[in-house]
Amino acid sequence: MSFEALSRDAKFCQLIEANNEAYQNLVINKESLGFTNCDIQLNTAENYLKKNTDQFDIIFFDPPFGRPEFSLLLPSLKNYLNEEGLIYYESSRPYADEDFKIIKESRAGQVYFYLLKK
């Protein structure tokens, strides 16, 4: 999704990927598409957030479906959004918390999609 955003004139994208093979593929794709306005880090979301001081307009949060504990990071993402920032969230479970307001939601098979706002 980040590359799609960049192709539609996003100013900058920060990508965090913990899986080395997926990371390598992202780097190859970045180079083949010629994007210079993005940074890709081989890191976990938790470690990245511990050191991050940036605020974002939109965060794409797509935790591994087989690892529900990653969804526990969702409430803390509020701290990294600009005032009008949004979170695009994918999950294998319906979103039922009250940390964010659901702006838009949909479902495709077993995947739930949400656009969330503070």
N, C-alpha and C positions, 0 to 999 in steps of 0.2 A: 504494500500500500504506500510505503514511503516513496518508492520510485514513481508510482502513479502521481502522487502529490507533487513531486519535483517536476514531472513532465507537464504539470498544470500550473507552473510558476510559483511553487512554494519557494520561499527564500532559502530555507535550510532545513535539513532533516538530520536528526541524531538517531542512529540505529544501534540497538543493544541486542546481541545474540550470544547465548551461552553455549550453543552447540557448535563445535569447531567446523564440522562439514558445512552446516548452514551458513556459518560466518564466511567461510571461503567462497561459497557460491554467491553471497551478497557482494563480496569484494569484486569478484569476477564480473558480476552484472553491473556494478557501479562503473567499473572501468570500461566495459563494452558499451554502456549507454553514454559515457562521457560526462557523468555528473561530477562536478567538483565542489558542489555546495552541500555535501553531506559527509558525515563522519560515521564510521562503522567501528564499533568496539566489540571485541571478544570479552564478554563479561556477563555476570548475572545481573538481573534487574536490581536485586537487593544491594549488591556491592556498588553498582552505579549510583543508586539513589543516596547511599550513605555519603558520597562525595559531591553530589550534584548541587549546584546553587542556581541553576538556570530555571526559568519559567517558560512554559510552552503554551502555544495556542491550541494545539491538539496533541493528544497522546493516543497512540494506537496500542491497546493492551490486549494481547492475544496469548494468554498463558497456556501451557500444555494441558490438553484436556484430561489426560490421565493423572494430573497432579493438582488436585483441588486446593492444596495449600498455597499455591501461587496466587489464587484469588484473594488471599488475605492481604495482599499488597494494594488492592484497589482503593480502600479508603485513604491510604497515605498519599496516593497520587494527587489528591486534592491540593496538597501543599506545593505542587509543581506546576499548577495551571495558572495562566494569566487570568485576570478578572473575568473575562468572557470565555475562558478556555473550555474545551470539550474533551471528552474521552470516548473513543470508539472502543467498545469492549465486546469480545467474543467469548462465549462460554458454552459448556455442555449442559448448564443448568440455568433455570430462569433467575434473573436478577430480582432479589426481594429485599435488599437492604434500603435504608433511608439516607445513606450518605450522599447520594446524588439524585437529581431529578432526571427522569427518563424523558428525553426530548423525542426520541424515535426508537422503535423497536421492531424486530422482525425475527423470523425463524425459517431456517432451511434444513429440513430433516432434523437432526439432533443438535444443530448449532443455533444458538441464540445470538442475535446481534443487537447491540444497544448503542445509542448515542446519548451520553450522559453529560450533565452540567452540574456545577456546584449549586 
